[in-house]
Structures are given as C-alpha cells and as structure tokens.
Amino acid sequence: MARRRRGLSAEDKALWSRVAASAVPMHPGRKPEPPLPETLAPPPQAPRAVAPPPPPLALHDLRIGKLAAAPASRVALSPSPPAMVHAQPLRMDHKTHRQMTRGKLAPEARIDLHGMTLNIAQPALTRFILQARAEGRRLVLVITGKGREGGPDAPLPVRPGALRHNVPHWLHMPPLNQVVLQIRPAHRRHGGEGAYYVYLRR
C-alpha cells in the first residue's frame, strides 16, 4: 500500500527557499528543473476518543484452573431442591409426616428416573403420579439420583443433578400440583438425597 506524501509546512518551504537560493548549479548551461508540485496536506482530523485501559488483574484472577472471584449476583443460583422442599408448609398429618421423614413408612410404589433425560423423565413422572393416585396409593418414592457436583476447580458454577433440581418443580406444576400433598427428601434407607417422598391426596 503506497504512502501518501505529506505537504510541506510554511517553515519547511521557507527553509527550502533559502537553501535553493544559496545553491550553485553544477551545470550552468542546463535548464533548471521545474519545482516539485506541492502536495495538499490532508485536513486535520478530530482526535479519537480512547477508551480507558482495563483495570489490572488481581493475583487471584491469574490462578490457572481456579474460579476467579465474581460478584455474588453473577453466580447466584436458584434455591437448591432440598431447601425449596423444606420451605414447603406442612399440609399432612404431623405424626404421619414424622414417621415418613424418619423412614418408618414404606413407599407403596416407586419410579426410578435416574439416567433419563429431562424430556423423557417429566412425562414418565406425570404418568406414574397420576396412575398411583388413581390406584389409591398415598406414599410413593421418586428416585432422581444425586447428580454430579462441580468441584472447586470447576470453571463455572454447576447445579448438582438436573433431575434432582427439576422434579420438585414438576410436582408443583399442573396437573401434578392438584394430586400432590407433600414432598420431602427421602430417608437414607430409601435413597437419601437422591430421592423424594411424594405424599398424595386422597
């Protein structure tokens, strides 16, 4: 790409005139060469606004394989399934609820969603709950699995177990919310954190 020639300033022209006037021609008989055509200087441009440089990285931001510190609002996740389930008000008989949470009530039916995709698990859960209600069952067990959790070196916050997170939401949505009375995490003898007790309405 050819460079554009810049024009001479007034000071440069005056200096060149003085040098040219004091110069002695080497060949007096030769016709003087015509002066070089002046090039027009480009119009001055307004200076561009320069964005301020980014702030320097803190030392903890440079650790390889570590999650850099970030505002809590950026990494905050919705409430975990156990927290959401425990926040549900008690709607069933207190004595029956205590026996259920202690694992002293045997589930009358169970479904294992572990390993299913969300698209397959949701309709399977809906059919199971509605069928159990039609058969007059009260306590059923829904197995989701615990799911994988992101370790301390995970690049992003990871929600443990998509099924474990979504099943309580599905049970609170139509049509299941009309037949489900109570949801609680299962006792360890029935799967612990990887399963839910679902107590159905009469």
Contacts in CASP RR format, 6 or more apart in sequence:
PFRMAT RR
TARGET T0000
AUTHOR 0000-0000-0000
METHOD contacts of the structure
MODEL  1
MARRRRGLSAEDKALWSRVAASAVPMHPGRKPEPPLPETLAPPPQAPRAV
APPPPPLALHDLRIGKLAAAPASRVALSPSPPAMVHAQPLRMDHKTHRQM
TRGKLAPEARIDLHGMTLNIAQPALTRFILQARAEGRRLVLVITGKGREG
GPDAPLPVRPGALRHNVPHWLHMPPLNQVVLQIRPAHRRHGGEGAYYVYL
RR
4 42 0 8 1.000
5 39 0 8 1.000
6 39 0 8 1.000
6 41 0 8 1.000
6 42 0 8 1.000
7 38 0 8 1.000
7 39 0 8 1.000
7 40 0 8 1.000
7 41 0 8 1.000
8 16 0 8 1.000
8 38 0 8 1.000
25 32 0 8 1.000
58 69 0 8 1.000
60 66 0 8 1.000
60 68 0 8 1.000
60 69 0 8 1.000
61 68 0 8 1.000
61 69 0 8 1.000
65 153 0 8 1.000
65 155 0 8 1.000
66 152 0 8 1.000
66 153 0 8 1.000
67 152 0 8 1.000
67 153 0 8 1.000
67 154 0 8 1.000
67 155 0 8 1.000
67 156 0 8 1.000
75 157 0 8 1.000
77 157 0 8 1.000
77 159 0 8 1.000
79 87 0 8 1.000
80 160 0 8 1.000
80 165 0 8 1.000
81 164 0 8 1.000
81 165 0 8 1.000
81 167 0 8 1.000
81 168 0 8 1.000
81 185 0 8 1.000
82 185 0 8 1.000
82 193 0 8 1.000
84 168 0 8 1.000
85 168 0 8 1.000
85 183 0 8 1.000
85 184 0 8 1.000
85 185 0 8 1.000
85 196 0 8 1.000
86 184 0 8 1.000
86 185 0 8 1.000
88 182 0 8 1.000
88 183 0 8 1.000
90 97 0 8 1.000
90 182 0 8 1.000
91 181 0 8 1.000
91 182 0 8 1.000
92 181 0 8 1.000
92 182 0 8 1.000
92 199 0 8 1.000
96 105 0 8 1.000
96 199 0 8 1.000
97 182 0 8 1.000
97 184 0 8 1.000
97 199 0 8 1.000
99 105 0 8 1.000
100 139 0 8 1.000
100 184 0 8 1.000
100 197 0 8 1.000
100 199 0 8 1.000
101 184 0 8 1.000
101 187 0 8 1.000
101 197 0 8 1.000
102 187 0 8 1.000
103 186 0 8 1.000
103 187 0 8 1.000
103 189 0 8 1.000
103 190 0 8 1.000
105 139 0 8 1.000
106 139 0 8 1.000
107 139 0 8 1.000
107 140 0 8 1.000
107 141 0 8 1.000
107 190 0 8 1.000
107 197 0 8 1.000
108 132 0 8 1.000
108 137 0 8 1.000
108 138 0 8 1.000
108 139 0 8 1.000
108 140 0 8 1.000
109 128 0 8 1.000
109 132 0 8 1.000
109 135 0 8 1.000
109 137 0 8 1.000
109 140 0 8 1.000
109 141 0 8 1.000
110 140 0 8 1.000
110 141 0 8 1.000
110 142 0 8 1.000
110 143 0 8 1.000
111 124 0 8 1.000
111 125 0 8 1.000
111 128 0 8 1.000
111 140 0 8 1.000
111 141 0 8 1.000
111 142 0 8 1.000
111 143 0 8 1.000
112 143 0 8 1.000
113 121 0 8 1.000
113 124 0 8 1.000
113 125 0 8 1.000
113 142 0 8 1.000
113 143 0 8 1.000
113 144 0 8 1.000
113 145 0 8 1.000
113 163 0 8 1.000
113 167 0 8 1.000
114 143 0 8 1.000
114 144 0 8 1.000
114 145 0 8 1.000
114 163 0 8 1.000
115 163 0 8 1.000
116 124 0 8 1.000
116 163 0 8 1.000
118 162 0 8 1.000
118 163 0 8 1.000
118 166 0 8 1.000
121 163 0 8 1.000
121 166 0 8 1.000
121 167 0 8 1.000
122 166 0 8 1.000
122 170 0 8 1.000
125 142 0 8 1.000
125 167 0 8 1.000
125 170 0 8 1.000
125 171 0 8 1.000
125 176 0 8 1.000
126 170 0 8 1.000
126 175 0 8 1.000
126 176 0 8 1.000
128 140 0 8 1.000
128 142 0 8 1.000
129 140 0 8 1.000
129 171 0 8 1.000
129 176 0 8 1.000
129 179 0 8 1.000
129 180 0 8 1.000
129 198 0 8 1.000
129 200 0 8 1.000
130 175 0 8 1.000
130 176 0 8 1.000
130 179 0 8 1.000
132 140 0 8 1.000
132 200 0 8 1.000
133 179 0 8 1.000
133 200 0 8 1.000
133 201 0 8 1.000
136 200 0 8 1.000
136 202 0 8 1.000
137 200 0 8 1.000
138 199 0 8 1.000
138 200 0 8 1.000
138 202 0 8 1.000
139 197 0 8 1.000
139 198 0 8 1.000
139 199 0 8 1.000
139 200 0 8 1.000
140 197 0 8 1.000
140 198 0 8 1.000
140 200 0 8 1.000
141 186 0 8 1.000
141 190 0 8 1.000
141 195 0 8 1.000
141 196 0 8 1.000
141 197 0 8 1.000
141 198 0 8 1.000
142 167 0 8 1.000
142 195 0 8 1.000
142 196 0 8 1.000
142 198 0 8 1.000
143 191 0 8 1.000
143 194 0 8 1.000
143 195 0 8 1.000
144 161 0 8 1.000
144 163 0 8 1.000
144 164 0 8 1.000
144 167 0 8 1.000
144 194 0 8 1.000
144 195 0 8 1.000
144 196 0 8 1.000
145 161 0 8 1.000
145 163 0 8 1.000
145 164 0 8 1.000
145 194 0 8 1.000
145 195 0 8 1.000
146 160 0 8 1.000
146 161 0 8 1.000
146 164 0 8 1.000
146 193 0 8 1.000
146 194 0 8 1.000
147 160 0 8 1.000
147 161 0 8 1.000
147 162 0 8 1.000
147 163 0 8 1.000
147 164 0 8 1.000
147 194 0 8 1.000
148 158 0 8 1.000
148 160 0 8 1.000
148 161 0 8 1.000
149 158 0 8 1.000
149 160 0 8 1.000
149 161 0 8 1.000
150 157 0 8 1.000
150 158 0 8 1.000
150 160 0 8 1.000
151 158 0 8 1.000
159 165 0 8 1.000
164 193 0 8 1.000
164 194 0 8 1.000
167 196 0 8 1.000
168 183 0 8 1.000
168 196 0 8 1.000
170 176 0 8 1.000
171 177 0 8 1.000
171 180 0 8 1.000
171 183 0 8 1.000
171 196 0 8 1.000
171 198 0 8 1.000
172 180 0 8 1.000
172 183 0 8 1.000
178 201 0 8 1.000
179 200 0 8 1.000
179 201 0 8 1.000
180 198 0 8 1.000
180 199 0 8 1.000
180 200 0 8 1.000
180 201 0 8 1.000
181 199 0 8 1.000
181 200 0 8 1.000
181 201 0 8 1.000
182 197 0 8 1.000
182 198 0 8 1.000
182 199 0 8 1.000
183 196 0 8 1.000
183 197 0 8 1.000
183 198 0 8 1.000
183 199 0 8 1.000
184 196 0 8 1.000
184 197 0 8 1.000
184 199 0 8 1.000
185 192 0 8 1.000
185 193 0 8 1.000
185 194 0 8 1.000
185 195 0 8 1.000
185 196 0 8 1.000
185 197 0 8 1.000
186 192 0 8 1.000
186 194 0 8 1.000
186 195 0 8 1.000
186 196 0 8 1.000
186 197 0 8 1.000
190 197 0 8 1.000
END
